[in-house]
Amino acid sequence: MSIKLGVSACVIGENVRFDSGHKRSHFVAKELLPYVEFVPVCPEVAIGMSIPRPTIRLLDKDEIGIRLVETKDSTADHTEKMEAFSRKKTEQLAGMDLCGYVVCAKSPTCGMERVKVYKESGNAASEKSGVGLYTKQLMERMPWLPVEEDGRLNDPVLRENFVFRVFALKDLHDSMAEGVTRRAIVEFHSRYKLVLMAHRPVEYKSLGKYVANIADYDIDEFFTEYRMRFMKAIAHCASKKNNTNVLMHLQGYFKRDLDKTAKAELSNLILAYRKGEMPLLAPLTLINHHLQMHPDAYLSQQSYLNPYPNSLRLRYGL
């Protein structure tokens, strides 16, 4: 089954923007397409705004708070209608097992961060401190959900981390498909130990202790807490230092299987990666080769080695 991915409709090429245009992302609309089922949303169109339509912005009205108003007529206020739609829509999406969401950057409804907030005084100055009204509700309703802006996906590190989180959440959903059980959670966690070591070593230890005491908790409450902590941990991009530590950890599994030359080859590749001379893919490819030649049950099920389809080519830039 394909992965359900929420998306701002304009990001996949739908002509729903204020000027009848779109903000199509090639990566999202083309490269992710074979792996996902899009769930497109345009909040403005959903609340009945026309195409084309007047531009809107976030306006700080002091005691009243942040309002969503039309740029040329601040009395045309769409706040209540947008907030009502956002609550209803995000509640609906919460029951759909979404695995991620790509939103349109800078949008007063969909922006994830640094959205302009204008002053009611009429001063041209604005602060890039806001969050789009719809996306704010989305992130509050599903704080575990990977959410990213279209523009930030041009950064290879952020792109890889977002897609990795999407596939990891899909794996978590699939692992609990027949019901949330202690065994299912423990097996899932076991597959992601090296991932946590690379992304958040502190949480690797903390979550390990949490899972070790799973029998002491109500299973549904445990799962809710585990999902939140796991997804928050892997939202931290894996650093070169942490990846190097994991690679060296993996290397240790082959110390009895490789001859001196093969060991040196792997060590040199890991060193080259640490120095920035080789992408992460280089030592991982060699490790996967050695794993095929010298199978290991624990390593074979580690998601760190093959977290998503190689055809996405995401580790070339890491």
Summary of the structure (lengths in Angstrom):
residues: 318
radius of gyration: 22.5
end to end distance: 28.4
largest distance: 75.8
contacts: 969
relative contact order: 0.09
helix: 53%
strand: 14%
